Amino acid sequence: MIKRHLAVTLSGIITALSFSPAIATAQSTTEIEKIRARVQTLSTSKDSQVEVKFRDHTKIKGYIGSVEPLSFTLKNPKDGTSQSITYSEVESVSKAGGGISTKTWLILGGVAAGAVTTWLVVKPAVCDGGAQTRGIC
């Protein structure tokens, strides 16, 4: 009786393991399609620089030159050389410098400083030294 349960369990495990590579392949195909779509979206703007992160966690920056079904070409902005990159070796593609720029931070800081200064000047004038108890006082 124990041998039968062991045999059924073992055959179930082997069957489950035989299906797992097919699921992994389908998932990686979906990821490749997402990367291909992202590259095609970013390639419409020839002036914007992109950052490519590979599966081995290395990164390079450049401009997308051409997009093909299995690969795309990345041009190095420093020396002008082109490198062909297959979608399967890419983990992610993003616009370079995707964070908030220094100019934006300066504008936000100026607005915040203006709001604080206005609050410090307007509140005492409106509240009349704390004599009023309505509104912002």
One Martini backbone bead per residue (centre of mass of N, CA, C, O) as a GRO file, in nm:
protein
  137
    1MET     BB    1   0.057   0.063  -0.021
    2ILE     BB    2   0.302   0.257   0.002
    3LYS     BB    3   0.408   0.216  -0.287
    4ARG     BB    4   0.165   0.339  -0.429
    5HIS     BB    5   0.179   0.627  -0.309
    6LEU     BB    6   0.468   0.682  -0.401
    7ALA     BB    7   0.416   0.646  -0.706
    8VAL     BB    8   0.199   0.868  -0.736
    9THR     BB    9   0.366   1.103  -0.624
   10LEU     BB   10   0.606   1.080  -0.820
   11SER     BB   11   0.440   1.115  -1.083
   12GLY     BB   12   0.330   1.396  -1.008
   13ILE     BB   13   0.603   1.541  -0.991
   14ILE     BB   14   0.702   1.480  -1.279
   15THR     BB   15   0.467   1.616  -1.422
   16ALA     BB   16   0.506   1.901  -1.302
   17LEU     BB   17   0.802   1.938  -1.408
   18SER     BB   18   0.734   1.911  -1.718
   19PHE     BB   19   0.559   2.192  -1.719
   20SER     BB   20   0.748   2.430  -1.619
   21PRO     BB   21   0.913   2.518  -1.880
   22ALA     BB   22   0.664   2.617  -2.040
   23ILE     BB   23   0.593   2.848  -1.848
   24ALA     BB   24   0.866   2.998  -1.860
   25THR     BB   25   0.859   3.051  -2.166
   26ALA     BB   26   0.598   3.214  -2.173
   27GLN     BB   27   0.697   3.437  -1.982
   28SER     BB   28   0.946   3.531  -2.148
   29THR     BB   29   0.784   3.607  -2.399
   30THR     BB   30   0.626   3.832  -2.263
   31GLU     BB   31   0.871   4.002  -2.182
   32ILE     BB   32   0.980   4.044  -2.469
   33GLU     BB   33   0.730   4.193  -2.574
   34LYS     BB   34   0.752   4.431  -2.378
   35ILE     BB   35   1.033   4.524  -2.465
   36ARG     BB   36   0.968   4.568  -2.764
   37ALA     BB   37   0.749   4.783  -2.715
   38ARG     BB   38   0.932   4.982  -2.561
   39VAL     BB   39   1.137   5.026  -2.788
   40GLN     BB   40   0.933   5.134  -2.997
   41THR     BB   41   0.844   5.377  -2.829
   42LEU     BB   42   1.139   5.504  -2.788
   43SER     BB   43   1.216   5.523  -3.106
   44THR     BB   44   1.044   5.775  -3.195
   45SER     BB   45   1.262   5.929  -3.021
   46LYS     BB   46   1.574   6.025  -3.135
   47ASP     BB   47   1.667   6.232  -2.890
   48SER     BB   48   1.638   6.010  -2.681
   49GLN     BB   49   1.775   5.860  -2.414
   50VAL     BB   50   1.873   5.532  -2.317
   51GLU     BB   51   1.837   5.256  -2.079
   52VAL     BB   52   2.010   4.946  -2.053
   53LYS     BB   53   1.918   4.645  -1.884
   54PHE     BB   54   2.062   4.363  -1.803
   55ARG     BB   55   2.061   4.042  -1.668
   56ASP     BB   56   2.367   4.112  -1.543
   57HIS     BB   57   2.334   4.427  -1.438
   58THR     BB   58   2.401   4.594  -1.676
   59LYS     BB   59   2.469   4.926  -1.819
   60ILE     BB   60   2.344   5.130  -2.095
   61LYS     BB   61   2.383   5.411  -2.311
   62GLY     BB   62   2.160   5.551  -2.570
   63TYR     BB   63   2.055   5.525  -2.910
   64ILE     BB   64   1.803   5.435  -3.112
   65GLY     BB   65   1.828   5.319  -3.434
   66SER     BB   66   1.708   5.016  -3.468
   67VAL     BB   67   1.422   4.797  -3.536
   68GLU     BB   68   1.378   4.455  -3.481
   69PRO     BB   69   1.240   4.149  -3.419
   70LEU     BB   70   1.518   4.042  -3.238
   71SER     BB   71   1.639   4.343  -3.244
   72PHE     BB   72   1.859   4.622  -3.155
   73THR     BB   73   2.005   4.945  -3.196
   74LEU     BB   74   2.285   5.098  -3.024
   75LYS     BB   75   2.404   5.423  -2.979
   76ASN     BB   76   2.691   5.579  -2.902
   77PRO     BB   77   2.746   5.911  -2.802
   78LYS     BB   78   3.064   5.927  -2.790
   79ASP     BB   79   3.167   5.728  -3.059
   80GLY     BB   80   2.923   5.605  -3.260
   81THR     BB   81   2.869   5.326  -3.194
   82SER     BB   82   2.725   5.008  -3.266
   83GLN     BB   83   2.477   4.789  -3.101
   84SER     BB   84   2.357   4.470  -3.092
   85ILE     BB   85   2.038   4.379  -2.936
   86THR     BB   86   1.876   4.141  -2.774
   87TYR     BB   87   1.583   4.085  -2.602
   88SER     BB   88   1.680   3.839  -2.418
   89GLU     BB   89   1.922   4.027  -2.269
   90VAL     BB   90   1.688   4.205  -2.152
   91GLU     BB   91   1.530   4.356  -1.876
   92SER     BB   92   1.543   4.681  -1.941
   93VAL     BB   93   1.378   4.986  -2.068
   94SER     BB   94   1.473   5.335  -2.044
   95LYS     BB   95   1.469   5.652  -1.984
   96ALA     BB   96   1.701   5.870  -1.949
   97GLY     BB   97   1.653   6.053  -1.677
   98GLY     BB   98   1.360   5.983  -1.527
   99GLY     BB   99   1.379   6.185  -1.329
  100ILE     BB  100   1.391   6.461  -1.154
  101SER     BB  101   1.493   6.757  -1.213
  102THR     BB  102   1.658   7.030  -1.098
  103LYS     BB  103   1.457   7.240  -1.196
  104THR     BB  104   1.210   7.121  -1.055
  105TRP     BB  105   1.321   7.139  -0.764
  106LEU     BB  106   1.356   7.448  -0.764
  107ILE     BB  107   1.060   7.520  -0.809
  108LEU     BB  108   0.943   7.369  -0.564
  109GLY     BB  109   1.115   7.523  -0.353
  110GLY     BB  110   1.007   7.808  -0.421
  111VAL     BB  111   0.711   7.751  -0.358
  112ALA     BB  112   0.753   7.666  -0.062
  113ALA     BB  113   0.889   7.927   0.033
  114GLY     BB  114   0.652   8.114  -0.044
  115ALA     BB  115   0.439   7.982   0.138
  116VAL     BB  116   0.581   8.024   0.409
  117THR     BB  117   0.616   8.329   0.392
  118THR     BB  118   0.319   8.399   0.359
  119TRP     BB  119   0.226   8.272   0.627
  120LEU     BB  120   0.412   8.448   0.813
  121VAL     BB  121   0.281   8.727   0.713
  122VAL     BB  122  -0.036   8.692   0.700
  123LYS     BB  123  -0.129   8.576   0.971
  124PRO     BB  124  -0.061   8.817   1.162
  125ALA     BB  125  -0.238   9.024   1.005
  126VAL     BB  126  -0.515   8.869   1.032
  127CYS     BB  127  -0.510   8.784   1.352
  128ASP     BB  128  -0.421   9.014   1.546
  129GLY     BB  129  -0.237   8.862   1.767
  130GLY     BB  130  -0.483   8.649   1.857
  131ALA     BB  131  -0.778   8.789   1.891
  132GLN     BB  132  -0.876   8.589   1.692
  133THR     BB  133  -1.105   8.279   1.635
  134ARG     BB  134  -1.113   8.274   1.321
  135GLY     BB  135  -1.029   8.074   1.078
  136ILE     BB  136  -0.670   8.061   1.068
  137CYS     BB  137  -0.621   8.132   1.387
   0.00000   0.00000   0.00000
